Amino acid sequence: MDIVGALQISLAQLIGPSAIFYALLAIGLNLHFGYAGLLNFGQIGFALLGGYGVGIMTITYEQPLWLGILVGLAAAGLLALVLGIPTLRLRADYLAIVTIAASEILRLVFRSTATNGVTGSTNGLFGFADPFTNLSPFDSAKQYSFVGVRFYGDDLWAMLVGWTLVLLLCGLVYLLTHSPWGRVLKAVREDEDAARSLGKNVFVYKMQALVLGGVIGGAGGVFNALQTKSINPDFYSTAQTFFAFGALILGGAATVFGPVVGAMLFWFLLSIPDVLLRQATAGDDPLIGLTEQQVGAVRYVLLGLLIAVLMVFRPQGILGNKREVQLDA
């Protein structure tokens, strides 16, 4: 088997656009779950609104790209507001149920034939990313190589913008969580009644965290739409939220860089067995008798086992602090 080739492909996933997208989703979930103790199982719904905000405004209504980005982020924030008002005063599981249901409802609505004139239905939207691509200093048709890892110019431009955005958001999270606002948010996570007894409006702090995390999730959707140059509703399935949760748990909740490290490792560890298993099943005399579909399933099984083992021996994740994840039930 070609171990070097497998490592090169996996390194491309380690720093590639997929890692950036899930890092953005996980940063938003980190504000929700890690710092505020909110169970949001519909983060992909915020990403859907962010991506479709760009596509609908630029393709359907022929507006500038920058306006589409603002509309997408605003729509994600509005969704958080709408979902938070009736649920944040109740138990945490109500928010989990409402968010996962809302994300699935949005996906089904956007893929419905009734919305074809606006959303493109199952065909989605495309052809809106040219203004973003035209800003690239790299040649779109040229491949750039770094330590044997190759990227096309468009992907390299998206990665440059995406990682810059990730670092800026990490800086924002650091400043927020080390401010009085962040300390109150952690107090709310640990014991709502104690925070309320000290005169803090628990509902307002939860709402602020939910909206901010939702907008960051919407930024992930905007990035994914610009990087892939297309939007399809079937991509925004519930599984994507749990991939982001897996990345957050892997890296460590309630840490600034935990979601980023987790997203990078998530795709690296997902890519390694995929490449090796496909090499082992290729040729006339394969080492392992697995089909392509089975290989795709086995890699998730192996990654799931790895995360389960990590939870046994290091439940706080790679960068996490064990005290931060010991929530008061």
N, C-alpha and C positions, 0 to 999 in steps of 0.2 A: 504493500500500500504506500501511497505517496503522502508521507507524514508532513513533509515541508509544504506541499501544495495545500493540504488540509489546514495547516496553520495559517497560511497566507489568506485563504478564503475566510477563515474564522476571524483573523485580524481585521479584515475588511468589514465584517459584521460588528466587531468590537467598537469601531469608531464611525460606522456608516450611518446613513440617514435613519434606518430603523431604530438604532439605539437612541438617536436624538429624539425621535417621536415619542418613544416610550419613556425616555427620561423626562420629557415635558409633562406627560400624563402623570408620571410618578411624583414629580415635584408638586403638582396640584393635589394629588392624593395625600402627600406627606403633610400638607397644611391641614387637610381634612382629618385624616386618621391619626397621623403621628403627633401633631401639635394640639388639635382640638378634640380628638376622640370621636370624630364623626364617621359613620360607616356609609360611604358613598360607593355603591356598586354600579353606578351609571356614568362613570367618568367619560366613557366613549361618546355619550350623548352630547356632552359639551364640545368634544372634538368635532362631532358631526356638524353642529351648528357653526363652529368656527370655519370649517372647510366649506360648507355650503354657503355661508355668508359671502365668502370670496367668489365662489362660482356663480351664484345667483345674481349678485350685483353686477358682475362684469359681463356675464354671458346673457342672462335673461333681460336685465335692465340696462346693459351697456354703460355702466358707470366705471370710473377709474378704479384701478386695483387697490389703491390705498384706502378708498372709501369702503370697498368690499372687506378689507381686513378689519377696519373699525367696526363695521356692521357685524361681522362674525364674532368679534370679541364682545361686543355689546349684547348680542343674542345669547352668548354663553353666560354672561353675567345675569341677564334677565331670567334665564332658565333657573339659575341657582336661586334667585330671589323668589320666583314663583313656587319652586319646590320647597324652599326653606320656610316660608311663612306658615304653612299649615302643619309642618312636621317637627320643627326644631324645638317646640315646646313639649313634644311628646318623647317617648322612649327612643333610643337610638335605632332600634330595629325598624321603626316606621320610616325613617329616612332611607334606610337600606332598601326597603321594599319599594318605596316611591321612586327612588332614583333608577333602580334597575328596570322598573316598569316604564318609566318615562323614556329612557334611552331606547328601549325596544319599540315603544309606540312611535317615537320619532323616526326610527329606521323604517318601520313599515309604512308610515305616512309618506316619507320621502321616496320610497320605491313604488308607491301606488301609481297606477295608471291615471288616476284622477288628478295627480299633481305633475303629470308629464310636461305640461307647458312651462312649468317653473323649475322643477328639479331634474327633468330628464328621465324620471322613473328609473327603471333598472339599468338603463344605458348610462345614467349619470351625466356629468358635465365635463367638458374638456376644452382646451384651447384658450384658457384664461391666463396662463402663467407667462406669456411672452414678455410683458413688461419687467417681470422679475428676472427672467433668463437674460434679457438684453443688458442688464446691469452687470452681468458676470464678466470678470477680467480673463476668464479661461475660455479656451476654444472648446465648443460643445462637442465636436467630432473627435477631439484628441484625447488619448488616454495618458494620464499622469501616473507615474510609478513611484511609490515610497516603500522602500525595504521589500520590494517584490509585490506589494499590494497595489493594485491598479484601480483607478477611478476615472470615469469620464469627466469632462470639464463641468458639465451641468451638475453632476453629483458633488463634485468638489466645491463648487460655489454654494450649493445648498448646505453642505457640511460646514463651510466657513461661517455662513450666516446662522445656521442652527446651533453650533457650539458656542458662538458668541452670545446668542439668546439664552442658552442654558446657563452660561457663566453669569450673565447679568441677573437672571432670576435667582440663581444661588446666592448672589450678593444681596438681592432684595430680601430673600428669606432669612439670611443671616442677620441683616439689620432689623427686620421685623421681630424675629424671635429673641433677639437680645435687647429689645426695647421693653418699656413697661407694658405695651400691648401684648407682646409675646409672652411675658410672664403671667399676665392675667389669663391668656389663652391656655397656658399649661395648667394653671390653677383650676380653670373650668374643666379641663380634661380629667384632672385628678379627683376633684370633688365639687360638683356644681353647687351643692347646698352651702358649702363653706364659702365659695366665691360669692354666692348670692347674699350670704349673711354679712359680708364685708361691703355691701352696697354696689356690687358690680352687676350690670345688666347682662346676664348670661346669654339671653336670646340674641342681643345685638352682637356680642362677640362671636357667637357661633355663626350668625348670618354673615358677618364680615369675612370670616374664614372660609365659609362655603362659597361666597361670591368670588373672592380672590382666587381660591383654588379652581373654581369653575372657569374663570377667565384664563388661567394658565393652561387648563385643559383645552380651552378654545384656541389658544395660541399653538398648541400641539396640532390641532386640526388644520389651522392655517398653514403651518409649516409643511405638513404632510401633503396638503393640496398643491402647494407651490412646488414641492420637490417631485411629486409623481406626475404633476401637470394634469391631473384628472381627479374626479370624485365619483365614487360609486357607493350607493347606500349599503350594499351587502358587505363591504369592508368593515363597517362600523357595527360589528356584532358585539354581544356581551362578553365574549371570550377576550376581546382586546382589553377590557377593563381588568380582568383577572390576570392577564399577562403583566399589566402595569403594576398590579398588587404584588405579583410574584417578584418583579424587579425591586419594588420597595422593600419587601420583606428580606430579600437577598442582600440588599445593600445596608439596610438598617433604617427603621422608621425614626422620626424625630431627630434626624441629623441633616445637616445642610447638604452634604455630598453623597449621602447614602443612596438616594434615588438615582443619581447619575451613575455611580459605580455599579449599582444593582442592574440598571438597564444595560450597561455595557457588558457585564458578565452574563446577564441573561441570554443575550444574543450570541455571545461568544460560546457559551456552554451549550446552546441549542444548535449551533452550527457545526461544532467539532464532531459529535456523533453522527450528524446527518451526512457530512462529507465522507467520514470513514465507513459508515454503513453502506453508502451508495457505491463506494469503491469495492467493498467486500461482496456486493451483490452483482457487480458488473462482470461482463465477459461470458465466455462459454462454460467456464468451470468456476462458478461463484463459490466463495468461502461460506457464505450464509444464504440460505434459501428464503429471502424476503422479497416481497413485491415493493414497488415504489410507495404505494399507499401504506404498507406496513412500516416501512422505514420512517415515513412522516409521523406515524403514531408512536413508534418506539422512542424516537428522540424526545418527545414530550414526556413519556413514561420515565426515561432516565433522568431528565431534568427535574421532574416532580419528586423522584426518589431522593435526589441530591438536596432539594429544598427541605424535604421532610427530615432528612438526617441533620441538616443545618439547624432546624428548629429544635431538635433534641439536644444537640450539644452547644448551640449558640443561638438561642431564640431571639436575641436582640439584633441578629444580622451581623454582617461583616464589620461595619463601622458603628453599630448602635451601642447604646448604653443600656444595660439590663434594667436599670431603675426606670428608664423612660417608657419601657413597654409593660411595666407592671401596673396596669390600669386598675383603678378601684371599681370592681364590679358592682 
